[in-house]
Amino acid sequence: MATRLPPRRQNDPTLGKYLGTFSNLNVLDFNVGMALTHANYYFSYGVHWVNGGNIQNEGDFMDGYPAEQMVQAGFRNGLTENLALAVNA
């Protein structure tokens, strides 16, 4: 089932050029992170979408998105030679 734009949006300069065509949006972005490790503990921090989607080939179609930050900490310990325990938060 095709979705139709309301008449007032069909002449929109941003959306109008995509009517009846296929849009190809390519975004280049990257992630950054670091981790501090110990034999039994670790702490890591990372940022996803650092550039916010600002390197793209269709600049009018998408304004970008906010970077996301992640923090993780955990404990790990070998119980036997073949079994380990890991807890993350």
DSSP file (Angstrom, degrees, kcal/mol; ACC not computed):
  #  RESIDUE AA STRUCTURE BP1 BP2  ACC     N-H-->O    O-->H-N    N-H-->O    O-->H-N    TCO  KAPPA ALPHA  PHI   PSI    X-CA   Y-CA   Z-CA
    1    1 A M              0   0    0      0, 0.0     2,-0.2     0, 0.0     0, 0.0   0.000 360.0 360.0 360.0 124.8    0.0    0.0    0.0
    2    2 A A        -     0   0    0      1,-0.0     2,-0.5     0, 0.0     0, 0.0  -0.579 360.0-135.3 -83.0 141.9    1.5    3.3   -1.1
    3    3 A T        -     0   0    0     -2,-0.2     2,-0.4     0, 0.0    -1,-0.0  -0.835  19.9-151.3 -96.1 132.4    1.5    6.3    1.3
    4    4 A R        -     0   0    0     -2,-0.5     6,-0.0     0, 0.0     0, 0.0  -0.817  10.6-126.5-106.8 144.2    0.4    9.6   -0.3
    5    5 A L        -     0   0    0     -2,-0.4     5,-0.1     1,-0.1     0, 0.0  -0.603  34.0-104.1 -81.0 146.2    1.5   13.0    0.8
    6    6 A P    >>  -     0   0    0      0, 0.0     3,-1.9     0, 0.0     4,-1.0  -0.371  37.3-106.5 -64.1 153.1   -1.2   15.6    1.5
    7    7 A P  H >> S+     0   0    0      0, 0.0     3,-0.6     0, 0.0     4,-0.5   0.823 119.0  57.8 -53.6 -35.6   -1.6   18.2   -1.3
    8    8 A R  H 34 S+     0   0    0      1,-0.2     3,-0.2     2,-0.1    -3,-0.0   0.748 108.9  46.5 -69.3 -21.1    0.1   20.9    0.7
    9    9 A R  H X4 S+     0   0    0     -3,-1.9     3,-1.5     1,-0.2    -1,-0.2   0.588  91.2  80.1 -94.1 -13.0    3.3   18.8    1.1
   10   10 A Q  H << S+     0   0    0     -4,-1.0    -1,-0.2    -3,-0.6    -2,-0.1   0.777  95.8  46.1 -67.9 -25.2    3.6   17.7   -2.5
   11   11 A N  T 3< S+     0   0    0     -4,-0.5    -1,-0.3    -3,-0.2    -2,-0.1   0.270  80.5 131.0 -98.0  10.3    5.2   21.0   -3.5
   12   12 A D    <>  -     0   0    0     -3,-1.5     4,-3.0     1,-0.1     5,-0.2  -0.469  58.3-138.8 -63.2 128.8    7.6   21.0   -0.5
   13   13 A P  T  4 S+     0   0    0      0, 0.0     4,-0.5     0, 0.0    -1,-0.1   0.801  99.4  45.1 -64.7 -28.6   11.1   21.7   -1.9
   14   14 A T  T  4 S+     0   0    0      2,-0.1     3,-0.2     1,-0.1     4,-0.1   0.932 125.2  28.6 -79.0 -47.3   12.7   19.1    0.3
   15   15 A L  T >4 S+     0   0    0      1,-0.2     3,-1.8    -6,-0.2     4,-0.5   0.764 105.8  75.2 -85.6 -26.4   10.3   16.2   -0.1
   16   16 A G  G >< S+     0   0    0     -4,-3.0     3,-1.0     1,-0.3    -1,-0.2   0.814  88.4  58.7 -59.6 -34.0    9.1   17.1   -3.7
   17   17 A K  G 3  S+     0   0    0     -4,-0.5    -1,-0.3     1,-0.2    -2,-0.1   0.636 103.8  54.1 -73.2 -11.3   12.3   15.9   -5.4
   18   18 A Y  G X  S+     0   0    0     -3,-1.8     3,-1.9    -4,-0.1    -1,-0.2   0.513  76.8 118.4 -97.6  -6.5   11.8   12.4   -3.9
   19   19 A L  T <  S+     0   0    0     -3,-1.0     3,-0.1    -4,-0.5    -3,-0.0  -0.434  90.7   0.8 -64.1 125.9    8.2   11.9   -5.2
   20   20 A G  T 3  S+     0   0    0      1,-0.3    -1,-0.3    -2,-0.2     2,-0.2   0.578 119.9  90.2  74.3  10.3    8.1    8.9   -7.5
   21   21 A T  S <  S-     0   0    0     -3,-1.9     2,-0.5     0, 0.0    -1,-0.3  -0.759  78.7-105.4-128.7 175.6   11.8    8.2   -7.1
   22   22 A F        -     0   0    0     -2,-0.2     2,-0.4    -3,-0.1    -3,-0.1  -0.899  29.2-143.8-104.7 130.6   14.1    6.1   -4.8
   23   23 A S        -     0   0    0     -2,-0.5     2,-0.6    -5,-0.1    -5,-0.0  -0.797   9.2-164.4 -96.7 135.3   16.1    8.0   -2.2
   24   24 A N        -     0   0    0     -2,-0.4     2,-0.6     2,-0.0    33,-0.0  -0.916   8.7-175.6-121.5 102.6   19.6    6.8   -1.4
   25   25 A L        -     0   0    0     -2,-0.6     2,-0.5    32,-0.1    -2,-0.0  -0.883   0.7-174.2-103.1 120.6   20.9    8.3    1.9
   26   26 A N        -     0   0    0     -2,-0.6    31,-1.4     2,-0.0     2,-0.4  -0.964   2.4-171.9-115.2 129.1   24.5    7.4    2.9
   27   27 A V  E     -A   56   0A   0     -2,-0.5     2,-0.5    29,-0.2    29,-0.2  -0.973   9.4-158.6-123.2 133.5   25.9    8.5    6.2
   28   28 A L  E     +A   55   0A   0     27,-2.8    27,-0.6    -2,-0.4     2,-0.3  -0.956  30.7 143.3-110.5 124.2   29.5    8.3    7.4
   29   29 A D        -     0   0    0     -2,-0.5     2,-0.3    24,-0.1    -2,-0.0  -0.901  27.8-148.5-148.9 175.0   30.0    8.4   11.1
   30   30 A F        -     0   0    0     -2,-0.3    20,-2.4     2,-0.0    21,-0.3  -0.948   8.3-131.3-148.7 166.8   32.3    6.8   13.7
   31   31 A N        -     0   0    0     -2,-0.3     2,-0.4    18,-0.2    17,-0.2  -0.870  14.4-161.5-119.9 152.5   32.5    5.6   17.3
   32   32 A V  E     +B   47   0B   0     15,-2.2    15,-3.3    -2,-0.3     2,-0.3  -0.994  20.2 152.8-134.5 140.4   35.1    6.3   20.0
   33   33 A G  E     -B   46   0B   0     -2,-0.4     2,-0.3    13,-0.3    13,-0.2  -0.990  21.3-162.4-160.1 167.1   35.8    4.4   23.2
   34   34 A M  E     -B   45   0B   0     11,-2.5    11,-2.5    -2,-0.3     2,-0.4  -0.984   7.1-158.2-151.2 156.4   38.3    3.4   25.8
   35   35 A A  E     -B   44   0B   0     -2,-0.3     2,-0.5     9,-0.2     9,-0.2  -1.000   9.5-153.6-141.0 140.0   38.6    0.7   28.5
   36   36 A L  E     -B   43   0B   0      7,-3.2     7,-2.4    -2,-0.4     2,-0.3  -0.965  28.6-169.9-108.3 124.8   40.6    0.4   31.7
   37   37 A T  E     +B   42   0B   0     -2,-0.5     2,-0.3     5,-0.2     5,-0.2  -0.857  18.9 177.5-123.7 154.2   41.1   -3.3   32.5
   38   38 A H        -     0   0    0      3,-2.5    -2,-0.0    -2,-0.3     5,-0.0  -0.851  51.5 -93.5-137.1 169.2   42.4   -5.4   35.4
   39   39 A A  S    S+     0   0    0     -2,-0.3     3,-0.1     1,-0.2    -2,-0.0   0.848 124.5  14.8 -58.0 -33.9   42.6   -9.1   35.8
   40   40 A N  S    S+     0   0    0      1,-0.1    36,-3.0    37,-0.1     2,-0.3   0.544 125.9  47.8-118.4 -10.9   39.2   -9.2   37.5
   41   41 A Y  E     - C   0  75B   0     34,-0.2    -3,-2.5     2,-0.0     2,-0.3  -0.898  53.4-177.8-131.9 157.6   37.6   -5.8   36.8
   42   42 A Y  E     -BC  37  74B   0     32,-1.8    32,-2.3    -2,-0.3     2,-0.4  -0.989   9.2-166.8-152.6 154.3   37.0   -3.4   33.9
   43   43 A F  E     -BC  36  73B   0     -7,-2.4    -7,-3.2    -2,-0.3     2,-0.3  -0.992  15.9-179.2-139.6 129.9   35.5    0.0   33.2
   44   44 A S  E     -BC  35  72B   0     28,-3.4    28,-2.5    -2,-0.4     2,-0.4  -0.961  12.6-168.7-135.9 153.4   34.7    1.3   29.7
   45   45 A Y  E     +BC  34  71B   0    -11,-2.5   -11,-2.5    -2,-0.3     2,-0.3  -0.999  14.1 173.3-138.3 135.9   33.3    4.4   28.2
   46   46 A G  E     -BC  33  70B   0     24,-2.6    24,-3.0    -2,-0.4     2,-0.4  -0.986  22.7-148.9-144.7 155.0   32.2    4.9   24.6
   47   47 A V  E     -BC  32  69B   0    -15,-3.3   -15,-2.2    -2,-0.3     2,-0.4  -0.994  15.5-158.5-125.5 124.5   30.5    7.4   22.3
   48   48 A H  E    S+ C   0  68B   0     20,-3.2    20,-2.6    -2,-0.4   -17,-0.2  -0.826  75.0  14.5-103.2 139.8   28.4    6.2   19.4
   49   49 A W  S >  S+     0   0    0     -2,-0.4     3,-0.9   -19,-0.2    -1,-0.2   0.957  71.9 175.7  62.0  54.1   27.6    8.5   16.4
   50   50 A V  T 3  S+     0   0    0    -20,-2.4    17,-0.2    -3,-0.3   -19,-0.1   0.877  76.1  46.7 -58.8 -42.0   30.3   11.0   17.3
   51   51 A N  T >  S-     0   0    0    -21,-0.3     3,-0.8    15,-0.1    -1,-0.3   0.595 103.9-129.9 -79.9 -11.1   29.8   13.2   14.2
   52   52 A G  T <   -     0   0    0     -3,-0.9    13,-1.9     1,-0.2    -2,-0.1   0.708  60.0 -67.3  71.1  19.8   26.0   13.2   14.6
   53   53 A G  T 3  S+     0   0    0     11,-0.2    -1,-0.2   -25,-0.1   -24,-0.1   0.734  95.5 135.6  75.3  22.2   25.4   12.1   11.0
   54   54 A N    <   +     0   0    0     -3,-0.8     2,-0.9     1,-0.1    -2,-0.1   0.619  53.3  74.4 -82.6 -12.1   26.7   15.4    9.6
   55   55 A I  E    S+A   28   0A   0    -27,-0.6   -27,-2.8     2,-0.0     2,-0.3  -0.863  72.0 127.5 -99.7 101.4   28.8   13.7    6.8
   56   56 A Q  E     -A   27   0A   0     -2,-0.9     3,-0.3   -29,-0.2   -29,-0.2  -0.953  63.4-127.3-150.7 164.0   26.1   12.6    4.3
   57   57 A N  S    S+     0   0    0    -31,-1.4     2,-0.3    -2,-0.3   -30,-0.1   0.575 102.8  49.3 -95.4  -9.6   25.2   12.8    0.7
   58   58 A E    >>  +     0   0    0    -32,-0.3     3,-1.1     1,-0.1     4,-0.9  -0.684  63.6 171.2-126.8  77.4   21.6   14.1    1.1
   59   59 A G  T 34 S+     0   0    0     -2,-0.3    -1,-0.1    -3,-0.3    -2,-0.1   0.716  73.1  55.5 -64.0 -24.6   22.0   17.1    3.5
   60   60 A D  T 34 S+     0   0    0      1,-0.2    -1,-0.3   -46,-0.1     3,-0.1   0.728 101.2  58.2 -80.5 -20.4   18.4   18.3    3.1
   61   61 A F  T <4 S+     0   0    0     -3,-1.1     2,-0.4     1,-0.2    -2,-0.2   0.825 112.2  27.5 -83.8 -31.0   16.7   15.1    4.0
   62   62 A M     <  -     0   0    0     -4,-0.9    -1,-0.2     1,-0.1     3,-0.1  -0.996  54.4-160.1-137.2 131.2   18.2   14.5    7.5
   63   63 A D        -     0   0    0     -2,-0.4     2,-0.2     1,-0.3    -1,-0.1   0.575  53.6-107.9 -84.0 -10.2   19.4   17.0   10.1
   64   64 A G        -     0   0    0    -11,-0.0    -1,-0.3     2,-0.0   -11,-0.2  -0.643  28.4-103.7 112.2-173.3   21.5   14.5   12.0
   65   65 A Y        -     0   0    0    -13,-1.9   -11,-0.1    -2,-0.2     2,-0.1  -0.975  33.5 -92.1-151.7 158.1   21.1   12.9   15.4
   66   66 A P        -     0   0    0      0, 0.0     2,-0.1     0, 0.0   -15,-0.1  -0.406  42.1-107.2 -76.5 150.6   22.7   13.3   18.8
   67   67 A A        -     0   0    0    -17,-0.2     2,-0.4    -2,-0.1   -18,-0.2  -0.449  31.7-138.5 -69.5 147.8   25.7   11.3   19.9
   68   68 A E  E     -C   48   0B   0    -20,-2.6   -20,-3.2    -2,-0.1     2,-0.4  -0.928  10.2-151.2-113.9 136.3   25.0    8.5   22.5
   69   69 A Q  E     -C   47   0B   0     -2,-0.4     2,-0.4   -22,-0.2   -22,-0.2  -0.846  10.5-168.7-107.9 142.1   27.3    7.9   25.4
   70   70 A M  E     -C   46   0B   0    -24,-3.0   -24,-2.6    -2,-0.4     2,-0.4  -0.988   6.4-172.2-132.0 139.5   27.7    4.5   27.1
   71   71 A V  E     +C   45   0B   0     -2,-0.4     2,-0.4   -26,-0.2   -26,-0.2  -0.994   9.2 177.4-128.1 136.0   29.4    3.5   30.3
   72   72 A Q  E     +C   44   0B   0    -28,-2.5   -28,-3.4    -2,-0.4     2,-0.3  -1.000   5.5 177.5-140.9 139.7   30.0   -0.1   31.4
   73   73 A A  E     +C   43   0B   0     -2,-0.4    16,-2.5   -30,-0.2     2,-0.3  -0.971  13.5 164.8-135.8 152.0   31.7   -1.7   34.4
   74   74 A G  E     -CD  42  88B   0    -32,-2.3   -32,-1.8    -2,-0.3     2,-0.4  -0.992  31.2-130.5-163.0 169.2   32.1   -5.3   35.3
   75   75 A F  E     -CD  41  87B   0     12,-2.5    12,-2.9    -2,-0.3     2,-0.4  -0.972  23.4-178.5-124.7 138.5   33.7   -8.0   37.3
   76   76 A R  E     + D   0  86B   0    -36,-3.0     2,-0.3    -2,-0.4    10,-0.2  -0.999   5.1 168.4-140.7 143.0   35.0  -11.3   35.8
   77   77 A N  E     - D   0  85B   0      8,-2.5     8,-3.1    -2,-0.4     2,-0.6  -0.978  33.4-123.0-154.4 136.2   36.6  -14.3   37.5
   78   78 A G  E     - D   0  84B   0     -2,-0.3     6,-0.3     6,-0.2     3,-0.1  -0.724  21.8-176.5 -81.3 122.3   37.6  -17.8   36.4
   79   79 A L  S    S-     0   0    0      4,-1.9     2,-0.2    -2,-0.6     5,-0.2   0.889  71.5  -9.0 -84.9 -44.2   35.8  -20.4   38.6
   80   80 A T  S    S-     0   0    0      3,-2.2     3,-0.3     0, 0.0    -1,-0.2  -0.761  86.7 -85.1-136.4-175.0   37.5  -23.4   37.0
   81   81 A E  S    S+     0   0    0     -2,-0.2     3,-0.0     1,-0.2    -3,-0.0   0.811 130.0  29.3 -64.9 -29.3   39.7  -23.9   33.9
   82   82 A N  S    S+     0   0    0      1,-0.1     2,-0.4    -4,-0.0    -1,-0.2   0.362 115.0  64.8-112.4   2.3   36.6  -24.2   31.7
   83   83 A L        +     0   0    0     -3,-0.3    -3,-2.2     2,-0.0    -4,-1.9  -0.993  54.3 177.8-135.8 132.1   34.1  -22.0   33.5
   84   84 A A  E     -D   78   0B   0     -2,-0.4     2,-0.4    -6,-0.3    -6,-0.2  -0.920  19.4-140.2-130.0 156.6   34.1  -18.2   34.2
   85   85 A L  E     -D   77   0B   0     -8,-3.1    -8,-2.5    -2,-0.3     2,-0.4  -0.967  19.9-179.9-117.4 131.2   31.7  -15.8   35.9
   86   86 A A  E     -D   76   0B   0     -2,-0.4     2,-0.4   -10,-0.2   -10,-0.2  -0.999   6.4-173.0-133.5 133.4   31.1  -12.3   34.5
   87   87 A V  E     -D   75   0B   0    -12,-2.9   -12,-2.5    -2,-0.4     2,-0.3  -0.995   8.8-171.2-126.7 127.4   28.9   -9.6   35.9
   88   88 A N  E      D   74   0B   0     -2,-0.4   -14,-0.2   -14,-0.2   -16,-0.0  -0.872 360.0 360.0-118.5 150.8   28.2   -6.3   34.0
   89   89 A A              0   0    0    -16,-2.5   -15,-0.2    -2,-0.3    -1,-0.1   0.287 360.0 360.0-137.9 360.0   26.5   -3.1   35.0
